[in-house]
Amino acid sequence: MRVTYRVRENSVISEVAGLLDEYEDCSIKNMNNWQCQYEDGTGKNTFGFNDGRYWQAPGWGSDVRHVSRWEYNVIRCKWFQHDNGRVVGIASCLKTYI
């Protein structure tokens, strides 16, 4: 996916597949050095360019927990059961491993 940014004096406009978003909570030094913040359901996210290189810092906060592969798959199988019923959910979970 290609993203194009237009840097203005006090804001940045991003374009993805013809859709435009304007970010106004920005700190802009020049076209190669700027950063913007926006808030969504995951928290406050920051992104920008530093010496012409893109960077981003997601706003997940401190409640992010890294889990083992085993724990991830157990949770995944529970969601299969929740969404599809017990028997179909277990079958769907096992099918992904065969």
N, C-alpha and C positions, 0 to 999 in steps of 0.2 A: 504494500500500500504506500503510495507516494503522498507525502504531506508537504505543502508549500506554505511558507510563512512570509507575510508582508509586515515589515516593522515600520510602525509610525512613530510619531513623537512621544505619545503617551500610551499606546496600545499596540497589540500584535493581532493580526488576523491570520487564521490558519484556513487552508483550503484542502479538503479531502474529497475526491470524487465530485467536485463541483459544489460541495456543501461548505459554507463559511461559518466560522466561529470567531468572535472577537473577544479577546482577553484584555481587560482594562486594569487589572491589578498587576502591573508590570514595572520593572525597574530596567530602564534601557540606557546603556552607555553609547552603543553604536550598533550597526547591523550585525556585527560578529559577537557582541557581548551583551546579552540581555537575559532576563528571566521573568517569568510570569507565574502567578498562582491562581488556582481555581479550586472550588470545592464541589465534590460530588458525594455520592453515598459512601465512599471509602475514606473520606477525610479531605484534608487540604493537600493538594498535589502541586508540586513545583516543577517547572521545566524551563528550558531555555538553551542558549548557545554560549559557550565559553571558548574564546579564540577560534570561532567558526565551527566548533564541534558540538553536536546536539547532546544534551544530557537531560535526565528526568529523575525526580525523587518522588516515589509514590507516597501518599499520605496515609498509609495503613495504620500508623500509630503503634502503640506498645502492645495491643492485644493480638498481634499476629503470633502464631505459634507454628513452629516447624514440626512436622510429624514424620514418623518413619514410613517407609513404603507399606509395611504391614498395616499400620493404623489407617493410612489413607485408603487402602483397599477395603478394610472392614467398614469404614464410613461409607465408601462408595456402594458397597453391597447393601448396606442398610437403606440407602437412598433408592436403589433398584427395588427393594422390597416395599418401601413406602410408596413409590410411584406406580408400581405394577402389581401389587398384591404379593403375598408371601411366596407362593409356589412359583409364579412367573418371575418374580424378582430374583429368587435364588437361581433359577434356570438362566436368567439373563446375566447374572453375575458370573456364573460358572462358564457360560458361553464365551465370555471375553478372555478366558484363560485357555480355552481349547483351540 
